[in-house]
């Protein structure tokens, strides 16, 4: 996957930046709406976002490396 000549499916730095921005904006909006920011919720939200937003990038990277190694 490319965008403006760069690979966009990389975990670092693109994936990490998007993950951090999504987490911060989401927690800000939750606090703005008057909802609680309990520590347990913060941890679960961070883990879920990390698995769903970076997990597919990691799978793609592994598959690409394995395919390249076979060629």
Backbone as JSON Lines, residues from 0, in Angstrom:
{"i":0,"aa":"X","n":[0.84,-1.16,0.0],"ca":[0.0,0.0,0.0],"c":[0.89,1.24,0.0]}
{"i":1,"aa":"X","n":[0.58,2.17,-0.87],"ca":[1.37,3.39,-0.9],"c":[0.47,4.6,-0.94]}
{"i":2,"aa":"X","n":[0.97,5.66,-0.41],"ca":[0.3,6.94,-0.45],"c":[1.37,8.0,-0.52]}
{"i":3,"aa":"X","n":[1.37,8.76,-1.58],"ca":[2.39,9.79,-1.77],"c":[3.79,9.18,-1.75]}
{"i":4,"aa":"X","n":[3.93,7.98,-2.27],"ca":[5.24,7.33,-2.36],"c":[5.7,6.65,-1.09]}
{"i":5,"aa":"X","n":[4.87,6.6,-0.07],"ca":[5.26,5.96,1.19],"c":[4.36,4.77,1.47]}
{"i":6,"aa":"X","n":[4.92,3.79,2.15],"ca":[4.1,2.65,2.58],"c":[3.22,3.11,3.73]}
{"i":7,"aa":"X","n":[1.92,2.83,3.64],"ca":[0.99,3.3,4.68],"c":[0.61,2.23,5.68]}
{"i":8,"aa":"X","n":[0.97,0.99,5.44],"ca":[0.58,-0.08,6.33],"c":[1.59,-0.39,7.42]}
{"i":9,"aa":"X","n":[2.58,0.48,7.58],"ca":[3.62,0.22,8.58],"c":[3.11,0.45,10.01]}
{"i":10,"aa":"X","n":[3.58,-0.36,10.92],"ca":[3.21,-0.2,12.32],"c":[3.86,1.05,12.89]}
{"i":11,"aa":"X","n":[5.13,1.25,12.54],"ca":[5.85,2.42,13.04],"c":[6.32,3.24,11.87]}
{"i":12,"aa":"X","n":[6.16,4.5,11.81],"ca":[5.51,5.39,12.76],"c":[4.04,5.66,12.45]}
{"i":13,"aa":"X","n":[3.57,5.33,11.24],"ca":[2.2,5.67,10.87],"c":[1.16,5.08,11.8]}
{"i":14,"aa":"X","n":[1.23,3.78,12.03],"ca":[0.25,3.11,12.88],"c":[0.26,3.65,14.31]}
{"i":15,"aa":"X","n":[1.44,3.87,14.85],"ca":[1.54,4.37,16.22],"c":[0.97,5.78,16.33]}
{"i":16,"aa":"X","n":[1.23,6.61,15.34],"ca":[0.69,7.97,15.36],"c":[-0.84,7.96,15.31]}
{"i":17,"aa":"X","n":[-1.39,7.16,14.41],"ca":[-2.85,7.09,14.28],"c":[-3.47,6.53,15.56]}
{"i":18,"aa":"X","n":[-2.84,5.52,16.14],"ca":[-3.33,4.94,17.39],"c":[-3.35,6.0,18.49]}
{"i":19,"aa":"X","n":[-2.24,6.72,18.67],"ca":[-2.15,7.73,19.73],"c":[-3.18,8.84,19.51]}
{"i":20,"aa":"X","n":[-3.3,9.31,18.29],"ca":[-4.26,10.39,18.0],"c":[-5.69,9.93,18.26]}
{"i":21,"aa":"X","n":[-6.02,8.72,17.85],"ca":[-7.37,8.2,18.06],"c":[-7.68,8.07,19.54]}
{"i":22,"aa":"X","n":[-6.72,7.56,20.3],"ca":[-6.91,7.37,21.73],"c":[-7.11,8.72,22.44]}
{"i":23,"aa":"X","n":[-6.25,9.66,22.16],"ca":[-6.32,10.97,22.83],"c":[-7.63,11.68,22.47]}
{"i":24,"aa":"X","n":[-7.97,11.72,21.2],"ca":[-9.21,12.4,20.79],"c":[-10.43,11.69,21.39]}
{"i":25,"aa":"X","n":[-10.43,10.36,21.37],"ca":[-11.54,9.61,21.93],"c":[-11.73,9.84,23.41]}
{"i":26,"aa":"X","n":[-10.64,9.85,24.16],"ca":[-10.75,10.08,25.61],"c":[-11.13,11.53,25.9]}
{"i":27,"aa":"X","n":[-10.66,12.46,25.08],"ca":[-11.05,13.86,25.24],"c":[-12.55,14.03,25.01]}
{"i":28,"aa":"X","n":[-13.06,13.42,23.95],"ca":[-14.5,13.51,23.67],"c":[-15.33,12.84,24.75]}
{"i":29,"aa":"X","n":[-14.83,11.73,25.28],"ca":[-15.54,11.05,26.37],"c":[-15.61,11.94,27.6]}
{"i":30,"aa":"X","n":[-14.49,12.58,27.95],"ca":[-14.46,13.47,29.1],"c":[-15.35,14.69,28.86]}
{"i":31,"aa":"X","n":[-15.34,15.21,27.65],"ca":[-16.16,16.37,27.29],"c":[-17.65,16.04,27.42]}
{"i":32,"aa":"X","n":[-18.01,14.79,27.14],"ca":[-19.4,14.37,27.25],"c":[-19.82,14.08,28.69]}
{"i":33,"aa":"X","n":[-18.87,14.21,29.62],"ca":[-19.19,14.0,31.02],"c":[-19.13,12.56,31.47]}
{"i":34,"aa":"X","n":[-18.57,11.69,30.64],"ca":[-18.44,10.28,31.01],"c":[-17.18,10.08,31.83]}
{"i":35,"aa":"X","n":[-17.16,9.04,32.63],"ca":[-16.02,8.79,33.51],"c":[-14.83,8.25,32.73]}
{"i":36,"aa":"X","n":[-13.66,8.56,33.23],"ca":[-12.4,8.04,32.67],"c":[-11.75,7.13,33.71]}
{"i":37,"aa":"X","n":[-12.48,6.11,34.09],"ca":[-11.97,5.16,35.08],"c":[-10.72,4.48,34.55]}
{"i":38,"aa":"X","n":[-9.74,4.21,35.41],"ca":[-8.5,3.59,34.96],"c":[-8.72,2.29,34.19]}
{"i":39,"aa":"X","n":[-9.67,1.48,34.63],"ca":[-9.95,0.22,33.94],"c":[-10.42,0.47,32.51]}
{"i":40,"aa":"X","n":[-11.26,1.48,32.32],"ca":[-11.73,1.8,30.98],"c":[-10.59,2.28,30.11]}
{"i":41,"aa":"X","n":[-9.71,3.11,30.66],"ca":[-8.57,3.62,29.89],"c":[-7.68,2.48,29.4]}
{"i":42,"aa":"X","n":[-7.45,1.51,30.27],"ca":[-6.6,0.37,29.9],"c":[-7.28,-0.49,28.84]}
{"i":43,"aa":"X","n":[-8.54,-0.82,29.04],"ca":[-9.25,-1.66,28.07],"c":[-9.34,-0.96,26.72]}
{"i":44,"aa":"X","n":[-9.62,0.33,26.72],"ca":[-9.69,1.08,25.46],"c":[-8.35,1.07,24.75]}
{"i":45,"aa":"X","n":[-7.27,1.26,25.48],"ca":[-5.93,1.27,24.88],"c":[-5.58,-0.1,24.29]}
{"i":46,"aa":"X","n":[-5.88,-1.16,25.02],"ca":[-5.59,-2.51,24.53],"c":[-6.42,-2.84,23.3]}
{"i":47,"aa":"X","n":[-7.71,-2.53,23.33],"ca":[-8.58,-2.81,22.19],"c":[-8.13,-2.04,20.96]}
{"i":48,"aa":"X","n":[-7.87,-0.75,21.12],"ca":[-7.41,0.04,19.98],"c":[-6.08,-0.47,19.43]}
{"i":49,"aa":"X","n":[-5.18,-0.84,20.31],"ca":[-3.88,-1.35,19.86],"c":[-4.05,-2.63,19.06]}
{"i":50,"aa":"X","n":[-4.85,-3.55,19.55],"ca":[-5.04,-4.82,18.84],"c":[-5.73,-4.62,17.51]}
{"i":51,"aa":"X","n":[-6.75,-3.78,17.47],"ca":[-7.5,-3.62,16.23],"c":[-6.81,-2.7,15.23]}
{"i":52,"aa":"X","n":[-6.11,-1.68,15.7],"ca":[-5.51,-0.73,14.77],"c":[-4.1,-1.12,14.34]}
{"i":53,"aa":"X","n":[-3.37,-1.82,15.19],"ca":[-2.02,-2.22,14.83],"c":[-1.94,-3.7,14.46]}
{"i":54,"aa":"X","n":[-2.9,-4.48,14.91],"ca":[-2.87,-5.92,14.65],"c":[-2.86,-6.24,13.17]}
{"i":55,"aa":"X","n":[-3.75,-5.63,12.37],"ca":[-3.8,-5.93,10.95],"c":[-2.52,-5.48,10.26]}
{"i":56,"aa":"X","n":[-1.91,-4.4,10.73],"ca":[-0.65,-3.94,10.13],"c":[0.46,-4.95,10.39]}
{"i":57,"aa":"X","n":[0.48,-5.5,11.58],"ca":[1.48,-6.51,11.9],"c":[1.3,-7.78,11.09]}
{"i":58,"aa":"X","n":[0.05,-8.19,10.9],"ca":[-0.23,-9.38,10.1],"c":[0.22,-9.17,8.65]}
{"i":59,"aa":"X","n":[-0.07,-7.99,8.1],"ca":[0.34,-7.68,6.73],"c":[1.86,-7.67,6.62]}
{"i":60,"aa":"X","n":[2.54,-7.1,7.59],"ca":[4.0,-7.08,7.55],"c":[4.58,-8.5,7.6]}
{"i":61,"aa":"X","n":[4.04,-9.34,8.47],"ca":[4.53,-10.72,8.55],"c":[4.28,-11.47,7.26]}
{"i":62,"aa":"X","n":[3.1,-11.32,6.68],"ca":[2.78,-12.01,5.43],"c":[3.68,-11.53,4.3]}
{"i":63,"aa":"X","n":[3.95,-10.25,4.25],"ca":[4.82,-9.69,3.21],"c":[6.24,-10.2,3.36]}
{"i":64,"aa":"X","n":[6.73,-10.26,4.59],"ca":[8.09,-10.76,4.83],"c":[8.21,-12.24,4.45]}
{"i":65,"aa":"X","n":[7.19,-13.02,4.82],"ca":[7.22,-14.45,4.51],"c":[7.16,-14.68,3.0]}
{"i":66,"aa":"X","n":[6.33,-13.9,2.31],"ca":[6.23,-14.03,0.87],"c":[7.55,-13.64,0.2]}
{"i":67,"aa":"X","n":[8.18,-12.58,0.69],"ca":[9.45,-12.13,0.12],"c":[10.55,-13.16,0.38]}
{"i":68,"aa":"X","n":[10.5,-13.83,1.53],"ca":[11.52,-14.83,1.86],"c":[11.41,-16.05,0.96]}
{"i":69,"aa":"X","n":[10.19,-16.36,0.52],"ca":[9.99,-17.52,-0.37],"c":[10.45,-17.25,-1.78]}
{"i":70,"aa":"X","n":[10.48,-15.98,-2.19],"ca":[10.84,-15.64,-3.57],"c":[12.3,-15.62,-3.77]}
